[in-house]
Amino acid sequence: MHLIFLIWSSTQHYGNFDTQILGIMNRAQYDTDMIEDISNFLSQVILRGCGLDPPKHSAMQMKEPSQ
């Protein structure tokens, strides 16, 4: 149950607090690269926290996180 709460709250945060997040990141809106970076980060943290190895994505391995 706590895992579900963690997944829900971490993803919901980006929708509910977009003004604050975009302001801190000096962005006007979410773009495709930013959404991909957020998704990859959350997926890796959650899967590793469950003791699992995240799948390897060639785009993720080759790309630096967006600034």
C-alpha positions as CSV (number, residue, x, y, z in Angstrom):
1,M,0.0,0.0,0.0
2,H,2.8,2.4,0.8
3,L,4.4,1.7,-2.6
4,I,1.2,2.8,-4.3
5,F,1.1,6.0,-2.2
6,L,4.7,6.7,-3.1
7,I,4.1,6.3,-6.8
8,W,0.9,8.3,-6.7
9,S,2.3,11.1,-4.7
10,S,5.5,11.5,-6.6
11,T,3.7,11.7,-10.0
12,Q,0.8,13.8,-8.7
13,H,3.4,16.3,-7.3
14,Y,4.5,17.3,-10.8
15,G,0.9,18.1,-11.8
16,N,-0.2,19.9,-8.6
17,F,3.0,21.9,-8.1
18,D,4.0,22.6,-11.7
19,T,4.3,26.4,-11.1
20,Q,6.8,25.9,-8.3
21,I,8.7,23.1,-10.1
22,L,9.0,25.0,-13.4
23,G,10.0,28.1,-11.5
24,I,12.8,26.3,-9.7
25,M,13.9,24.7,-12.9
26,N,13.7,28.0,-14.8
27,R,11.3,26.6,-17.4
28,A,8.0,28.0,-18.8
29,Q,6.5,24.5,-19.3
30,Y,7.2,20.8,-19.2
31,D,8.8,19.7,-22.5
32,T,9.3,16.2,-23.8
33,D,12.9,15.8,-22.6
34,M,11.9,17.0,-19.1
35,I,9.0,14.6,-18.9
36,E,11.2,11.7,-20.0
37,D,13.9,12.6,-17.4
38,I,11.3,12.7,-14.6
39,S,9.8,9.4,-15.7
40,N,13.2,7.7,-16.0
41,F,14.3,9.0,-12.6
42,L,11.1,8.0,-10.8
43,S,11.1,4.6,-12.5
44,Q,14.7,3.9,-11.5
45,V,14.3,5.1,-7.9
46,I,11.1,3.1,-7.3
47,L,12.3,-0.1,-9.0
48,R,15.7,0.0,-7.2
49,G,13.9,0.7,-3.9
50,C,11.9,-2.5,-4.6
51,G,15.2,-4.4,-5.1
52,L,14.7,-4.7,-8.9
53,D,17.0,-3.7,-11.7
54,P,15.4,-1.1,-14.0
55,P,15.4,-2.0,-17.7
56,K,18.2,-0.6,-19.8
57,H,17.1,2.1,-22.2
58,S,19.6,3.1,-24.9
59,A,18.3,6.6,-25.0
60,M,18.6,7.0,-21.3
61,Q,22.1,5.7,-21.2
62,M,23.3,8.0,-24.0
63,K,21.5,11.2,-22.9
64,E,22.6,13.6,-20.2
65,P,19.7,14.8,-18.0
66,S,18.1,18.1,-19.2
67,Q,19.2,21.2,-17.5
